[in-house]
Amino acid sequence: SAKAMWASAYHASLGDEGKDVEVDAEKGPWKITLDMPSYIATMTHVPSRSVREKVYKAYITRASEFTEVDEDGKSKHNVPS
């Protein structure tokens, strides 16, 4: 399930410090990542529009440290028209 995937991602993100942390797929904590299975599950099943928007914006701007910006400081790339 998506929740199990996100719980596993959270546990993995803790590294050695997370050995004693309890992670429950149904209750969390979770970590949504930008890899495709996590992204698709988030955009499809998460009811919170604000969470989906945050994940979407993170996904479209990943690896864009060389992005040009306009005079307002906003990115010219990776933005849907």
RAGI-V753773 format. One record per residue. N is the residue number from 1. RES is the residue in one small letter. SS is DSSP state (hx for helix, st for strand, lp for the rest). PHI is phi as a letter, one per 30 degrees, with the letter a starting at -180 (* if undefined). OMEGA is omega as a letter, one per 20 degrees, with the letter a starting at -180 (NA if undefined). Layout:
n:N res:RES ss:SS phi:PHI omega:OMEGA
n:N res:RES ss:SS phi:PHI omega:OMEGA
//
This chain:
n:1 res:s ss:lp phi:* omega:r
n:2 res:a ss:hx phi:d omega:a
n:3 res:k ss:hx phi:d omega:r
n:4 res:a ss:hx phi:d omega:r
n:5 res:m ss:hx phi:d omega:a
n:6 res:w ss:hx phi:d omega:r
n:7 res:a ss:hx phi:d omega:r
n:8 res:s ss:hx phi:d omega:r
n:9 res:a ss:hx phi:d omega:r
n:10 res:y ss:hx phi:d omega:a
n:11 res:h ss:hx phi:d omega:r
n:12 res:a ss:hx phi:d omega:a
n:13 res:s ss:hx phi:d omega:a
n:14 res:l ss:hx phi:d omega:a
n:15 res:g ss:hx phi:i omega:a
n:16 res:d ss:hx phi:d omega:a
n:17 res:e ss:hx phi:d omega:a
n:18 res:g ss:hx phi:c omega:a
n:19 res:k ss:lp phi:d omega:a
n:20 res:d ss:lp phi:c omega:a
n:21 res:v ss:lp phi:d omega:r
n:22 res:e ss:lp phi:d omega:r
n:23 res:v ss:lp phi:b omega:a
n:24 res:d ss:st phi:c omega:a
n:25 res:a ss:lp phi:e omega:a
n:26 res:e ss:lp phi:d omega:a
n:27 res:k ss:lp phi:c omega:a
n:28 res:g ss:st phi:j omega:j
n:29 res:p ss:lp phi:d omega:a
n:30 res:w ss:lp phi:b omega:r
n:31 res:k ss:lp phi:b omega:r
n:32 res:i ss:lp phi:d omega:a
n:33 res:t ss:lp phi:c omega:a
n:34 res:l ss:lp phi:c omega:r
n:35 res:d ss:lp phi:d omega:a
n:36 res:m ss:hx phi:e omega:a
n:37 res:p ss:hx phi:d omega:r
n:38 res:s ss:hx phi:d omega:a
n:39 res:y ss:hx phi:d omega:a
n:40 res:i ss:hx phi:d omega:r
n:41 res:a ss:hx phi:d omega:r
n:42 res:t ss:hx phi:d omega:a
n:43 res:m ss:hx phi:d omega:a
n:44 res:t ss:hx phi:d omega:a
n:45 res:h ss:hx phi:c omega:a
n:46 res:v ss:lp phi:d omega:a
n:47 res:p ss:lp phi:d omega:a
n:48 res:s ss:lp phi:d omega:r
n:49 res:r ss:hx phi:d omega:a
n:50 res:s ss:hx phi:d omega:r
n:51 res:v ss:hx phi:d omega:r
n:52 res:r ss:hx phi:d omega:r
n:53 res:e ss:hx phi:d omega:r
n:54 res:k ss:hx phi:d omega:r
n:55 res:v ss:hx phi:d omega:r
n:56 res:y ss:hx phi:e omega:a
n:57 res:k ss:hx phi:d omega:r
n:58 res:a ss:hx phi:d omega:a
n:59 res:y ss:hx phi:d omega:a
n:60 res:i ss:hx phi:d omega:a
n:61 res:t ss:lp phi:c omega:r
n:62 res:r ss:lp phi:d omega:r
n:63 res:a ss:lp phi:h omega:a
n:64 res:s ss:lp phi:c omega:a
n:65 res:e ss:lp phi:d omega:r
n:66 res:f ss:lp phi:c omega:a
n:67 res:t ss:lp phi:d omega:r
n:68 res:e ss:lp phi:d omega:r
n:69 res:v ss:st phi:b omega:r
n:70 res:d ss:lp phi:d omega:a
n:71 res:e ss:lp phi:d omega:r
n:72 res:d ss:lp phi:d omega:a
n:73 res:g ss:lp phi:i omega:r
n:74 res:k ss:lp phi:c omega:a
n:75 res:s ss:st phi:d omega:r
n:76 res:k ss:lp phi:c omega:a
n:77 res:h ss:lp phi:c omega:r
n:78 res:n ss:lp phi:i omega:r
n:79 res:v ss:lp phi:c omega:r
n:80 res:p ss:lp phi:d omega:a
n:81 res:s ss:lp phi:c omega:NA
//
